[in-house]
Amino acid sequence: MKQAPMYVIGSLVLLVFLLLFSVFTIRETERGLLLRFGEIVNPDLKPGLHISFPWDDVQRVDVRNQTLDAPPTPYLTADKEYLDVDAYIVWRVVDVQKFYVSTNNSNIQARSLLERRALDVLKNKVAERSMEEVISGEREQLMAELTRDVTEAAERELGVQVLDIRVKRVDFPEETIGNVYEEMRSDLNRIAELYRAEGRRDATKIRADADRQSEILIAQGEGESKRIRGEGDAEAAGIYAAAYSKNPEFYKFYRSVMAYENSFSSKQDIMVISPDSEFFDYLKSAKP
């Protein structure tokens, strides 16, 4: 068997060499662009094996979800209060050709453009809301509007989809924290004074009601006492009258004895009265 000429062997080696350098792979986490003499000839190379010419240029673009942590930035709210807002952005490339044209396939440039766009939109959204709304009241609505507006601009300009924007923390700037604390203290003192004033007003009302109820009860008690006393006096008078009607002489004697007892209950008692007075009738008639 004759040996192959050297030029045939050389051609085969060159062909194998060209094949080795012409075959390339796009991974699952990537999309590719094929450029020929600087012009895009295939804007969306799918994952797998591909063949190119030696003069072609293959650009690979990472299409995985990426996170951009924006630095804390001061924003002015609608009520003229400054807040430091710390947010992060989750994004990914969805239009490979537009991403390549706008950023020259540079993640650093893409992150810078996306961060600037997001912070500008966040600034406008915060400026439309009060401090309370930004901190708690409308946080979810703020994030939804921010994600929607930034996504529209990012897809149009960068070929990037913003999946989510979240505020990690909202703080007052260091120079305003003291003023905020003092304002909070004043508000709490004002609220406490309102409660104290309400308590004093309620206490005065309760005391007035209690005094009125006390007077009513005392008056009712005195009236009831007078009624009972009158009934007792009437009943006693009735008993006395009944007793008198049964034995008038004994009743007269009993009343005289009671009068003597009351009149001479003390040695210091003095009476100036005529000896012929009826008061001494039973004393005169008494026999030893």
FENPE-V463152 format. One record per residue. RES is the residue in one small letter. PHI is phi as a letter, one per 20 degrees, with the letter a starting at -180 (NA if undefined). NEAR is the number of other C-alpha atoms within 10 Angstrom. D_CENTER is the distance of its C-alpha to the mean C-alpha in Angstrom with 1 decimal. Layout:
BEGIN
RES,PHI,NEAR,D_CENTER  RES,PHI,NEAR,D_CENTER
END
This chain:
BEGIN
m,NA,3,94.1  k,f,4,93.7  q,f,6,90.8  a,f,8,88.3  p,g,8,88.8  m,f,9,86.6  y,f,9,85.1  v,f,10,83.9  i,f,12,82.3  g,f,11,80.8  s,f,11,79.4  l,f,12,77.9  v,f,12,76.2  l,f,12,74.9  l,f,12,73.6  v,f,12,71.8  f,f,11,70.4  l,f,14,69.2  l,f,15,67.7  l,f,11,65.8  f,e,13,64.4  s,e,15,63.8  v,e,13,61.7  f,c,14,58.0  t,c,15,54.9  i,d,19,51.4  r,f,15,48.9  e,f,12,46.3  t,e,13,43.5  e,c,19,45.5  r,c,24,46.9  g,c,23,50.0  l,c,22,51.8  l,d,20,55.6  l,d,17,57.1  r,c,16,60.8  f,l,10,62.0  g,n,10,58.5  e,d,11,58.0  i,f,17,55.5  v,d,12,57.7  n,b,13,55.1  p,e,17,51.4  d,b,16,50.0  l,e,20,51.8  k,f,16,50.4  p,f,14,50.2  g,p,12,53.8  l,e,11,57.2  h,b,13,58.4  i,c,13,61.6  s,c,17,62.0  f,e,12,64.9  p,g,12,65.3  w,e,11,64.6  d,e,17,61.3  d,c,16,57.9  v,d,17,55.1  q,d,19,51.5  r,d,20,48.9  v,c,24,45.2  d,f,17,42.4  v,d,18,40.4  r,f,14,38.0  n,f,13,34.2  q,c,15,33.5  t,d,16,30.4  l,d,15,30.1  d,e,16,27.7  a,f,19,27.2  p,f,13,27.1  p,g,17,24.0  t,c,16,24.6  p,f,17,23.4  y,c,21,22.4  l,e,18,22.2  t,e,21,19.4  a,f,17,20.2  d,e,12,19.3  k,m,12,21.6  e,d,16,19.4  y,e,20,20.5  l,c,22,18.4  d,e,17,20.1  v,d,24,19.5  d,d,17,21.0  a,c,21,21.9  y,c,18,24.5  i,c,20,26.7  v,d,16,28.6  w,b,22,31.8  r,b,16,35.4  v,e,25,38.7  v,d,17,39.7  d,c,19,42.6  v,f,24,44.9  q,f,21,47.3  k,f,19,44.8  f,f,23,43.0  y,f,22,46.5  v,f,13,47.5  s,e,15,44.3  t,c,18,43.8  n,l,13,47.3  n,l,18,45.8  s,d,13,43.9  n,f,14,40.5  i,f,10,40.0  q,f,13,40.6  a,f,21,38.5  r,f,19,35.5  s,f,15,36.0  l,f,16,36.3  l,f,24,33.3  e,f,19,31.1  r,f,13,32.3  r,f,16,31.7  a,f,24,28.1  l,f,19,27.1  d,f,12,28.7  v,f,18,26.8  l,f,23,23.5  k,g,17,24.4  n,f,15,25.0  k,f,18,21.8  v,f,21,19.7  a,f,19,21.9  e,e,15,21.1  r,c,19,17.3  s,f,17,15.3  m,f,21,13.6  e,f,12,10.1  e,f,17,11.4  v,f,24,13.1  i,f,16,10.4  s,b,10,7.8  g,f,13,8.8  e,c,13,12.3  r,f,14,12.9  e,f,14,14.9  q,f,12,16.8  l,g,20,17.6  m,f,19,19.0  a,f,13,21.0  e,f,15,22.6  l,f,23,23.3  t,f,22,25.1  r,f,16,27.1  d,f,16,28.3  v,f,25,29.2  t,f,24,31.0  e,g,14,33.1  a,f,18,34.2  a,f,22,34.7  e,f,17,36.8  r,f,14,38.8  e,e,16,39.6  l,d,23,39.4  g,m,24,39.9  v,d,24,36.6  q,d,22,33.9  v,e,27,30.3  l,e,16,28.7  d,a,17,25.2  i,c,25,23.2  r,c,18,20.1  v,e,18,18.0  k,f,11,18.2  r,b,11,16.4  v,c,18,15.3  d,c,14,16.4  f,e,18,17.7  p,g,17,21.5  e,g,10,23.2  e,f,9,24.7  t,d,13,21.6  i,f,12,19.5  g,f,12,21.4  n,f,12,20.9  v,f,14,17.1  y,f,11,17.1  e,f,12,19.6  e,f,12,17.6  m,f,12,14.5  r,f,12,17.1  s,f,12,18.7  d,f,12,15.7  l,f,12,15.0  n,f,12,18.8  r,f,12,18.9  i,f,12,16.4  a,f,12,18.3  e,f,12,21.5  l,f,12,20.5  y,f,12,19.9  r,f,12,23.2  a,f,12,25.0  e,f,12,23.9  g,f,12,25.1  r,f,12,28.3  r,f,12,28.9  d,f,12,28.3  a,f,12,30.6  t,f,12,33.3  k,f,12,33.1  i,f,12,33.3  r,f,12,36.3  a,f,12,38.0  d,f,12,37.7  a,f,12,39.0  d,f,12,41.9  r,f,12,42.8  q,f,12,42.7  s,f,12,44.8  e,f,12,47.3  i,f,12,47.5  l,f,12,48.1  i,f,12,50.7  a,f,12,52.5  q,f,12,52.5  g,f,12,53.8  e,f,12,56.5  g,f,12,57.5  e,f,12,57.7  s,f,12,59.6  k,f,12,62.1  r,f,12,62.5  i,f,12,63.2  r,f,12,65.5  g,f,12,67.3  e,f,12,67.7  g,f,12,69.0  d,f,12,71.4  a,f,12,72.6  e,f,12,73.1  a,f,12,74.8  a,f,12,77.1  g,f,12,77.9  i,f,12,78.8  y,g,13,80.9  a,f,13,82.6  a,f,12,83.4  a,f,13,84.7  y,f,14,86.8  s,f,11,88.3  k,f,11,89.4  n,b,10,91.1  p,f,13,91.1  e,f,11,93.3  f,f,12,91.1  y,f,16,88.0  k,f,13,89.6  f,f,13,90.7  y,f,12,87.1  r,f,12,85.6  s,f,18,88.3  v,f,14,87.6  m,f,11,83.9  a,f,13,84.7  y,f,14,87.0  e,f,11,84.3  n,f,11,81.7  s,f,12,84.2  f,d,12,85.7  s,f,10,82.6  s,c,9,83.0  k,f,6,86.1  q,e,7,84.9  d,f,9,85.0  i,c,9,87.7  m,c,8,88.9  v,d,5,91.4  i,b,9,93.0  s,f,9,96.5  p,f,10,98.3  d,e,9,99.4  s,f,8,95.8  e,f,11,94.9  f,f,14,92.2  f,d,15,95.0  d,g,13,96.7  y,f,13,95.7  l,f,12,96.3  k,f,11,99.8  s,e,8,100.5  a,f,8,99.4  k,d,6,102.4  p,f,3,102.6
END
